[in-house]
Amino acid sequence: MKYTTKQYATALLGALEDKTAREQKKILRRFMQVLLKSRDFSKRAAILKEYERQYLSAHGVKKVNLDSAAPVSPKLKNEIQKILGGKLSFSERVDPTLLAGIKIVVDDETLIDASGRARLEMLLRRKV
């Protein structure tokens, strides 16, 4: 029987909950063996991404990805924290192709795209 990545992630979340680090390590090893045996090992990245989404959601944490042309200052991160409120898990990536500015993605949905690249694309669409 084939399972979806969501089903695998939900099962993994339940199995790891309230376990010691040693127990979690054994569970993860067995989980990977199950994926190999069921020929679903190629789904592991998608399963872990879904697991992370479910874990953060269950613990009331918002995942915030910051893509910027230059490193983000602590002051800006504090401002984002004030605006969004609650528990946040920041992930930062410097992407020179953005040209300038910042792109903020919260829980895998674009919240703000204030990058130089987006502005240029918007201007070019208006001219056409």
Long-range contacts (C-beta under 8 A, 24 or more apart in sequence): 2-38, 2-40, 3-38, 3-40, 5-43, 5-46, 5-47, 5-50, 6-50, 8-35, 8-40, 8-43, 8-47, 8-50, 9-47, 9-48, 9-50, 9-51, 9-53, 9-54, 10-54, 12-47, 12-51, 13-51, 13-54, 13-55, 13-58, 53-107, 53-108, 56-89, 56-107, 59-87, 60-86, 60-87, 61-86, 61-87, 61-88, 61-89, 62-86, 62-87, 62-88, 62-89, 62-106, 62-107, 63-88, 63-89, 63-91, 63-106, 63-107, 63-108, 64-88, 64-89, 64-90, 64-91, 64-104, 64-105, 64-106, 65-91, 65-92, 65-93, 65-104, 65-105, 65-106, 66-90, 66-91, 66-92, 66-93, 66-102, 66-103, 66-104, 67-93, 67-95, 67-98, 67-102, 67-103, 67-105, 67-115, 68-92, 68-93, 68-94, 68-95, 68-98, 68-101, 68-102, 68-103, 68-115, 69-94, 69-95, 69-96, 69-98, 69-99, 69-100, 69-101, 69-102, 69-115, 69-116, 70-94, 72-102, 76-102, 80-104
